């Protein structure tokens, strides 16, 4: 058997590293969060949230929220509150159009437009996507989701027909 020349081995090793490094820009860093089923009365019940980002800068929030098995269902809004070291943001629908925008909180109150949101709503899954640049290049953020609308009979502790995820406080996400 003939020995393999060192330059050939080095070239193969370099090609192997290059091929495994190339998709790294597209490799997603993701984290899954859970919210209890059955804590929403009259709106979609948020049960699972997956947040991911790719090195190219797209941040995606995927929400699973089946309809509750009892009561009338009415979802008038789906909000995602995002807090960063460089400002607070809100993803919200524009005038019942199923088009969502990213808004940045202004000092003194109110919001100003900060970017477009790619959104997909299908069945029990909701997907919202923004860019890292729109959040001013932060490395982490905290967030809370609220789906709501309709009427909440007692003993549900939330606002009128709302489901929060998490139920109290916020979740944290570090961009990869």
C-alpha beads as a LAMMPS data file, in Angstrom:
LAMMPS data file: protein, C-alpha beads

176 atoms
175 bonds

1 atom types
1 bond types

-500.0 500.0 xlo xhi
-500.0 500.0 ylo yhi
-500.0 500.0 zlo zhi

Masses

1 110.0

Atoms # bond

1 1 1 0.000 0.000 0.000
2 1 1 1.312 3.393 -0.944
3 1 1 1.488 6.048 1.807
4 1 1 -0.710 9.135 1.348
5 1 1 1.267 12.293 0.834
6 1 1 1.069 14.864 3.638
7 1 1 -0.189 17.668 1.343
8 1 1 -3.161 15.485 0.316
9 1 1 -4.063 14.789 3.964
10 1 1 -3.787 18.503 4.790
11 1 1 -5.985 19.424 1.816
12 1 1 -8.635 16.887 2.844
13 1 1 -8.625 18.173 6.431
14 1 1 -8.967 21.779 5.227
15 1 1 -11.839 20.853 2.900
16 1 1 -13.593 19.040 5.736
17 1 1 -13.288 22.056 8.031
18 1 1 -14.461 24.414 5.309
19 1 1 -17.538 22.315 4.542
20 1 1 -18.514 22.091 8.213
21 1 1 -17.912 25.832 8.765
22 1 1 -19.874 27.002 5.711
23 1 1 -23.346 26.169 7.071
24 1 1 -22.507 27.746 10.453
25 1 1 -23.868 31.089 9.234
26 1 1 -27.222 29.388 8.747
27 1 1 -27.149 27.183 11.859
28 1 1 -29.863 28.245 14.300
29 1 1 -29.431 28.707 18.033
30 1 1 -32.792 27.825 19.557
31 1 1 -34.442 27.502 22.936
32 1 1 -37.820 26.048 23.897
33 1 1 -40.093 27.466 26.604
34 1 1 -43.240 25.854 28.056
35 1 1 -46.439 27.389 29.413
36 1 1 -49.132 25.275 31.102
37 1 1 -52.100 24.098 29.067
38 1 1 -55.516 25.021 30.423
39 1 1 -54.717 28.447 31.882
40 1 1 -56.574 30.387 29.158
41 1 1 -60.308 30.731 29.161
42 1 1 -61.485 32.414 26.043
43 1 1 -58.475 32.801 23.782
44 1 1 -55.805 30.600 22.237
45 1 1 -53.863 28.882 25.023
46 1 1 -50.093 29.423 24.648
47 1 1 -48.338 26.142 25.484
48 1 1 -44.962 26.180 23.720
49 1 1 -42.623 28.876 22.439
50 1 1 -39.441 28.269 20.431
51 1 1 -37.072 31.185 19.859
52 1 1 -34.232 30.838 17.374
53 1 1 -31.733 33.003 15.540
54 1 1 -29.200 32.496 12.823
55 1 1 -25.835 34.207 12.518
56 1 1 -27.182 36.211 9.581
57 1 1 -29.386 38.071 12.076
58 1 1 -32.939 36.727 11.805
59 1 1 -34.749 36.099 15.112
60 1 1 -37.817 33.848 14.937
61 1 1 -40.451 33.277 17.616
62 1 1 -42.706 30.237 17.033
63 1 1 -45.737 29.925 19.275
64 1 1 -48.020 26.911 19.688
65 1 1 -51.405 27.964 21.035
66 1 1 -54.347 25.587 20.629
67 1 1 -57.865 26.807 21.243
68 1 1 -59.236 25.979 24.697
69 1 1 -61.632 23.052 24.907
70 1 1 -64.292 25.058 26.770
71 1 1 -65.808 28.505 26.470
72 1 1 -66.124 30.884 23.572
73 1 1 -62.864 31.708 21.816
74 1 1 -62.044 35.271 20.890
75 1 1 -58.523 36.445 20.113
76 1 1 -58.440 40.151 19.408
77 1 1 -54.686 40.584 19.731
78 1 1 -51.388 38.740 19.874
79 1 1 -48.632 40.840 21.455
80 1 1 -44.978 40.080 22.113
81 1 1 -43.242 42.417 24.556
82 1 1 -39.440 42.530 24.195
83 1 1 -37.055 44.245 26.642
84 1 1 -33.413 44.835 25.702
85 1 1 -30.512 46.832 27.091
86 1 1 -31.110 49.308 24.236
87 1 1 -34.873 49.756 24.470
88 1 1 -38.271 48.132 24.826
89 1 1 -40.236 46.818 21.864
90 1 1 -43.654 45.471 20.999
91 1 1 -44.691 43.193 18.141
92 1 1 -48.331 43.985 17.367
93 1 1 -50.878 43.573 14.611
94 1 1 -51.775 46.651 12.564
95 1 1 -55.512 47.425 12.578
96 1 1 -56.872 43.864 12.271
97 1 1 -54.993 43.290 8.999
98 1 1 -52.951 40.245 10.119
99 1 1 -49.878 42.346 9.304
100 1 1 -47.526 42.781 12.245
101 1 1 -44.962 45.495 12.978
102 1 1 -42.164 45.984 15.471
103 1 1 -42.576 49.164 17.533
104 1 1 -40.039 50.759 19.846
105 1 1 -41.092 52.413 23.103
106 1 1 -40.468 56.180 23.169
107 1 1 -39.249 58.104 26.182
108 1 1 -42.288 59.836 27.612
109 1 1 -44.717 57.204 26.324
110 1 1 -46.048 55.789 23.118
111 1 1 -44.332 53.805 20.396
112 1 1 -42.590 54.500 17.128
113 1 1 -42.203 52.160 14.143
114 1 1 -38.997 50.088 14.340
115 1 1 -39.358 47.476 11.608
116 1 1 -41.351 44.941 9.652
117 1 1 -42.329 41.599 11.100
118 1 1 -42.573 38.507 8.965
119 1 1 -45.554 36.626 10.301
120 1 1 -47.311 33.383 9.556
121 1 1 -50.505 32.335 11.268
122 1 1 -51.729 28.825 10.578
123 1 1 -53.944 26.621 12.706
124 1 1 -52.476 26.474 16.203
125 1 1 -49.024 27.787 15.184
126 1 1 -47.953 31.400 15.002
127 1 1 -44.556 32.517 13.706
128 1 1 -43.074 35.999 14.046
129 1 1 -39.661 36.961 12.673
130 1 1 -37.568 40.145 13.036
131 1 1 -33.912 41.035 12.536
132 1 1 -31.253 41.532 15.170
133 1 1 -30.456 44.898 13.587
134 1 1 -34.010 46.079 14.354
135 1 1 -33.261 45.404 18.036
136 1 1 -30.089 47.515 17.667
137 1 1 -27.697 44.562 17.610
138 1 1 -28.287 43.322 21.162
139 1 1 -26.873 40.026 22.398
140 1 1 -29.855 39.084 24.576
141 1 1 -33.398 40.086 25.414
142 1 1 -36.288 39.311 27.760
143 1 1 -39.790 38.742 26.452
144 1 1 -43.390 38.011 27.364
145 1 1 -46.276 37.029 25.107
146 1 1 -49.938 37.906 25.502
147 1 1 -52.834 36.578 23.431
148 1 1 -56.159 38.091 24.398
149 1 1 -59.662 39.228 23.760
150 1 1 -63.202 38.494 24.727
151 1 1 -64.546 38.004 28.232
152 1 1 -62.966 36.212 31.176
153 1 1 -65.367 34.684 33.669
154 1 1 -64.104 34.135 37.179
155 1 1 -61.978 32.344 38.470
156 1 1 -59.494 33.109 35.651
157 1 1 -56.842 35.449 37.086
158 1 1 -55.808 37.186 33.846
159 1 1 -57.142 40.183 31.993
160 1 1 -60.196 39.973 29.776
161 1 1 -59.718 36.640 28.044
162 1 1 -55.910 36.805 28.083
163 1 1 -53.185 34.198 28.239
164 1 1 -49.678 35.279 29.200
165 1 1 -46.516 33.282 28.596
166 1 1 -44.853 33.042 30.967
167 1 1 -47.735 33.474 33.397
168 1 1 -45.599 35.836 35.514
169 1 1 -42.378 37.672 34.775
170 1 1 -40.416 37.221 31.555
171 1 1 -38.312 34.649 29.731
172 1 1 -34.709 35.415 28.753
173 1 1 -33.036 34.587 25.457
174 1 1 -29.362 34.939 24.536
175 1 1 -28.588 35.215 20.839
176 1 1 -26.092 32.679 19.573

Bonds

1 1 1 2
2 1 2 3
3 1 3 4
4 1 4 5
5 1 5 6
6 1 6 7
7 1 7 8
8 1 8 9
9 1 9 10
10 1 10 11
11 1 11 12
12 1 12 13
13 1 13 14
14 1 14 15
15 1 15 16
16 1 16 17
17 1 17 18
18 1 18 19
19 1 19 20
20 1 20 21
21 1 21 22
22 1 22 23
23 1 23 24
24 1 24 25
25 1 25 26
26 1 26 27
27 1 27 28
28 1 28 29
29 1 29 30
30 1 30 31
31 1 31 32
32 1 32 33
33 1 33 34
34 1 34 35
35 1 35 36
36 1 36 37
37 1 37 38
38 1 38 39
39 1 39 40
40 1 40 41
41 1 41 42
42 1 42 43
43 1 43 44
44 1 44 45
45 1 45 46
46 1 46 47
47 1 47 48
48 1 48 49
49 1 49 50
50 1 50 51
51 1 51 52
52 1 52 53
53 1 53 54
54 1 54 55
55 1 55 56
56 1 56 57
57 1 57 58
58 1 58 59
59 1 59 60
60 1 60 61
61 1 61 62
62 1 62 63
63 1 63 64
64 1 64 65
65 1 65 66
66 1 66 67
67 1 67 68
68 1 68 69
69 1 69 70
70 1 70 71
71 1 71 72
72 1 72 73
73 1 73 74
74 1 74 75
75 1 75 76
76 1 76 77
77 1 77 78
78 1 78 79
79 1 79 80
80 1 80 81
81 1 81 82
82 1 82 83
83 1 83 84
84 1 84 85
85 1 85 86
86 1 86 87
87 1 87 88
88 1 88 89
89 1 89 90
90 1 90 91
91 1 91 92
92 1 92 93
93 1 93 94
94 1 94 95
95 1 95 96
96 1 96 97
97 1 97 98
98 1 98 99
99 1 99 100
100 1 100 101
101 1 101 102
102 1 102 103
103 1 103 104
104 1 104 105
105 1 105 106
106 1 106 107
107 1 107 108
108 1 108 109
109 1 109 110
110 1 110 111
111 1 111 112
112 1 112 113
113 1 113 114
114 1 114 115
115 1 115 116
116 1 116 117
117 1 117 118
118 1 118 119
119 1 119 120
120 1 120 121
121 1 121 122
122 1 122 123
123 1 123 124
124 1 124 125
125 1 125 126
126 1 126 127
127 1 127 128
128 1 128 129
129 1 129 130
130 1 130 131
131 1 131 132
132 1 132 133
133 1 133 134
134 1 134 135
135 1 135 136
136 1 136 137
137 1 137 138
138 1 138 139
139 1 139 140
140 1 140 141
141 1 141 142
142 1 142 143
143 1 143 144
144 1 144 145
145 1 145 146
146 1 146 147
147 1 147 148
148 1 148 149
149 1 149 150
150 1 150 151
151 1 151 152
152 1 152 153
153 1 153 154
154 1 154 155
155 1 155 156
156 1 156 157
157 1 157 158
158 1 158 159
159 1 159 160
160 1 160 161
161 1 161 162
162 1 162 163
163 1 163 164
164 1 164 165
165 1 165 166
166 1 166 167
167 1 167 168
168 1 168 169
169 1 169 170
170 1 170 171
171 1 171 172
172 1 172 173
173 1 173 174
174 1 174 175
175 1 175 176
